[in-house]
Amino acid sequence: MSLVLNGTTGITNLPSINSGQIGGRRNIVYNGEMKVAQRSTSVTGLGAASGYFTLDRWNMLEPTGNGHTALAGRYTMAQIADGPAGIANCLKISTTTADTSIGANELLFLNQRFEGQDLQQLKKGTASAEQVTVSFYVKGNAAALYVCELFDGDNSRSITQSFAVTTAWNRIELTFAADTSDPLDDDNAVSLYLNIWLHGGSTYTGGTFAVNTWNDQTAANRYAVANRTSIFDSTNRTFFITGVQMEVGSTATDFEHRSFGEELALCQRYYQDTGLYAAGWPIDATSALSGSNFITSMRAAPTMTFVSGFVQYGPGGSGTSSAASFSQVSTTGFLVDITMAGGMTVNTGCTTVLSYTAAAEL
């Protein structure tokens, strides 16, 4: 890095800090501070299926099918106010049922998924590919050893490093080597996965753990670090994580705080739990047509789910909606046909109130 000074006006050229950008957003991770929880702040009885359960953008992968084995262990996820200094919230994962006989094809990891078009600054697959640094705060109720993996889904390549957990908050800083092989697609589909491995059977542990080396992904190597921990090795084992950051360069900079409003808007590209209050048009006695734009444009045309509805119509008429069907759904908005028990008059106008979710997750 060079620092060019002008004797009259001061700095005229500061190209980078730690090989990363100076202005704009450094942290590629969304909701790394564990602030936004549109779905729920706490979910129990997990372990039977993968999904986005609590904190936005954080997926728990525990796949069944495709040769994977259903987990015997069970766990809970919760957003709690117990972060390290300067960070209010964290994600807590707690086991409620131990797994004393781990199936070969079992696995569990926390992950975040990234669009290829948001990662072109990594220059992956070129001679000038960048290193990537991942940092996060972790603790648990007992010492543990887990694995952080970057998985290139476009080219089925991965790189891994292990990290230790203690009973006190500790910041983990992992710099991953640059990958000059195989570029990431420049589109809105998932290209890169940040995986925090917490459990794996022999299918994922029977190989050789390659530290900080990009390779074509081999299942047996992914969680093959010696002395690894399974979060299901005992009931009531806990894992806490927050302040997750991924940035270009070889050094972990201070965690980049963003306002709640900005973080929420970033998350709403992928999921919105919201509603509309808008004019509608009765098209017969039992249905009214309305529509709305999304709060922010979504990654792709989302899957819409009706939660509840209410329509006020005529002079003094109103009723609760029992169902709704969505149409012309795009990345920016939709139309909705709201079903009522009856009583509306065609072409008289009405006011519609609707709660819904819209999901365009990776």
Sequence and secondary structure as in RCSB ss.txt:
>XXXX:A:sequence
MSLVLNGTTGITNLPSINSGQIGGRRNIVYNGEMKVAQRSTSVTGLGAASGYFTLDRWNMLEPTGNGHTALAGRY
TMAQIADGPAGIANCLKISTTTADTSIGANELLFLNQRFEGQDLQQLKKGTASAEQVTVSFYVKGNAAALYVCEL
FDGDNSRSITQSFAVTTAWNRIELTFAADTSDPLDDDNAVSLYLNIWLHGGSTYTGGTFAVNTWNDQTAANRYAV
ANRTSIFDSTNRTFFITGVQMEVGSTATDFEHRSFGEELALCQRYYQDTGLYAAGWPIDATSALSGSNFITSMRA
APTMTFVSGFVQYGPGGSGTSSAASFSQVSTTGFLVDITMAGGMTVNTGCTTVLSYTAAAEL
>XXXX:A:secstr
   EEETTTEEEE   BTTB SSS     SSTT    SS SEEEEE SS B  SSTT EEE   BTTB   S EE
EEEEES  STT   EEEEEEEE  SS  TT EEEEEEEEEGGG GGG TTSTT   EEEEEEEEESS EEEEEEE
EETTTTEEEEEEEEE SS EEEEEEE    SS    SSSEEEEEEEEEEE HHHHSS   BT  EE  GGGTT  
TT   TTSSTT EEEEEEEEEEESSS        HHHHHHHHTTTEEEEEEEEEEEEEETTEEEEEEE SS  SS
S EEEEEEEEEEETTTEEEEE EEEEES  SSEEEEEEE SS   TTS EEEEEEEEEE   
